[in-house]
Amino acid sequence: MFILSQIVGFIAIICWIISVQLSKKSKIILFQTIANILYSVQYFLLNAIVAAFMNLVSFFRLSIFYTYETKNKKIPWWLMFLFMLIIIVIGIITVDTPLMLIPILATLFYTYSSWQNNMQKLRIIYIVAAIFWLYYNLTVGAYVSLIGNTLEIISGTSSLIKYRNKKGN
């Protein structure tokens, strides 16, 4: 199961790294939707249940947000708030150690960032959340994802530079 979890994590990383390099929000969300379902599988295989649930919630959130983005509709604030509430409730039910707070905080950051439209803020928040996941993945043994978090930080930073002066980014 450990090797399978690392393979699934590697595929998720590829999807996530691609997402951060894209300029259109709907495409970013699509690739992150795929990545989150794969990360959820990885964490279930590693018996990191809180992280698995957080990625599952993110999968559903991104699926709904993707629908809004492809129809060029603004994602309602109440929908973001609803997902944040779901994350907090699942967190309260599943957390049993302080370490388990990390996936919850990172998922809250991702939820906020994927709701708003400023792509530079989105990328900055992704980098901060990746730093949280970096520590968490080291602790739970998601070593391939640890490499992915490092690449996400590098990729996010490069896309911040790449799109820094472009309108809509």
Secondary structure in CASP SS format (residue, H / E / C, confidence):
PFRMAT SS
TARGET T0000
AUTHOR 0000-0000-0000
METHOD secondary structure of the structure
MODEL  1
M C 1.00
F H 1.00
I H 1.00
L H 1.00
S H 1.00
Q H 1.00
I H 1.00
V H 1.00
G H 1.00
F H 1.00
I H 1.00
A H 1.00
I H 1.00
I H 1.00
C H 1.00
W H 1.00
I H 1.00
I H 1.00
S H 1.00
V H 1.00
Q H 1.00
L C 1.00
S C 1.00
K C 1.00
K H 1.00
S H 1.00
K H 1.00
I H 1.00
I H 1.00
L H 1.00
F H 1.00
Q H 1.00
T H 1.00
I H 1.00
A H 1.00
N H 1.00
I H 1.00
L H 1.00
Y H 1.00
S H 1.00
V H 1.00
Q H 1.00
Y H 1.00
F H 1.00
L H 1.00
L C 1.00
N C 1.00
A C 1.00
I H 1.00
V H 1.00
A H 1.00
A H 1.00
F H 1.00
M H 1.00
N H 1.00
L H 1.00
V H 1.00
S H 1.00
F H 1.00
F H 1.00
R H 1.00
L H 1.00
S H 1.00
I H 1.00
F H 1.00
Y H 1.00
T H 1.00
Y H 1.00
E H 1.00
T H 1.00
K C 1.00
N C 1.00
K C 1.00
K C 1.00
I C 1.00
P C 1.00
W H 1.00
W H 1.00
L H 1.00
M H 1.00
F H 1.00
L H 1.00
F H 1.00
M H 1.00
L H 1.00
I H 1.00
I H 1.00
I H 1.00
V H 1.00
I H 1.00
G H 1.00
I H 1.00
I H 1.00
T H 1.00
V C 1.00
D C 1.00
T C 1.00
P H 1.00
L H 1.00
M H 1.00
L H 1.00
I H 1.00
P H 1.00
I H 1.00
L H 1.00
A H 1.00
T H 1.00
L H 1.00
F H 1.00
Y H 1.00
T H 1.00
Y H 1.00
S H 1.00
S H 1.00
W H 1.00
Q C 1.00
N C 1.00
N C 1.00
M H 1.00
Q H 1.00
K H 1.00
L H 1.00
R H 1.00
I H 1.00
I H 1.00
Y H 1.00
I H 1.00
V H 1.00
A H 1.00
A H 1.00
I H 1.00
F H 1.00
W H 1.00
L H 1.00
Y H 1.00
Y H 1.00
N H 1.00
L H 1.00
T H 1.00
V H 1.00
G C 1.00
A C 1.00
Y H 1.00
V H 1.00
S H 1.00
L H 1.00
I H 1.00
G H 1.00
N H 1.00
T H 1.00
L H 1.00
E H 1.00
I H 1.00
I H 1.00
S H 1.00
G H 1.00
T H 1.00
S H 1.00
S H 1.00
L H 1.00
I H 1.00
K H 1.00
Y C 1.00
R C 1.00
N C 1.00
K C 1.00
K C 1.00
G C 1.00
N C 1.00
END
